[in-house]
């Protein structure tokens, strides 16, 4: 089952505060992804802070997004 993201806020420590459609808030640490080439650009704070909700998940540009089920499963309750 997929629970979609309805709101996302970037935080100073490269984490995201995510709100899901069920009302639950979770914190996801993006720094665990920085070793993968596709996510390396997120080390740039300007890009990281540009995150938005699109298609029910966290999206930065047309090349970088993270599946909502991954964010939910790997996030911790806020």
C-alpha positions in Angstrom: 0.0 0.0 0.0 1.3 3.4 -0.9 0.7 6.4 1.4 1.3 9.6 -0.5 3.2 12.7 0.7 1.0 15.8 1.2 3.6 18.2 2.6 7.4 18.4 2.8 9.7 20.7 4.6 13.5 20.6 4.3 15.5 20.9 7.5 19.1 22.1 8.1 20.5 18.7 8.8 19.5 17.2 5.4 16.4 15.7 6.7 12.9 16.1 5.4 9.8 16.6 7.6 7.1 14.8 5.7 3.4 14.7 6.2 1.5 11.8 4.7 -2.1 11.6 3.5 -3.0 9.6 6.7 -1.9 12.7 8.7 1.3 11.0 10.0 4.5 13.0 10.2 7.8 11.4 9.6 11.4 12.5 9.3 13.6 11.1 6.6 17.4 11.5 6.6 18.5 12.1 3.0 22.2 11.9 3.8 22.0 8.1 3.6 21.4 8.5 -0.2 24.3 10.9 -1.0 26.6 8.0 -2.1 24.3 7.2 -5.0 25.1 9.3 -8.1 21.6 10.4 -8.7 21.3 11.9 -5.2 24.8 13.5 -4.9 23.5 16.9 -6.2 21.3 17.1 -3.1 24.4 17.9 -1.0 24.0 21.4 -2.5 21.8 23.2 0.1 20.1 25.4 -2.5 18.9 22.3 -4.4 18.1 20.4 -1.3 15.9 23.2 0.0 14.0 23.4 -3.3 12.1 20.2 -2.5 8.4 20.2 -3.2 5.5 17.7 -3.3 4.6 16.5 -6.7 2.9 13.3 -7.8 2.4 12.4 -4.1 6.1 12.4 -3.2 9.2 14.5 -2.6 10.6 16.0 -5.8 13.5 18.3 -6.5 13.7 18.5 -10.2 12.8 16.3 -13.2 15.7 13.9 -12.3 15.5 13.6 -8.6 12.6 12.2 -6.5 12.1 9.5 -3.9 9.3 7.0 -3.8 6.7 7.8 -1.1 6.7 4.2 0.2 10.5 4.4 0.7 10.2 7.7 2.6 7.4 6.3 4.8 9.1 3.0 5.5 12.5 4.5 6.2 11.4 7.6 8.0 11.0 7.8 11.7 7.9 9.2 13.5 8.1 12.9 14.2 
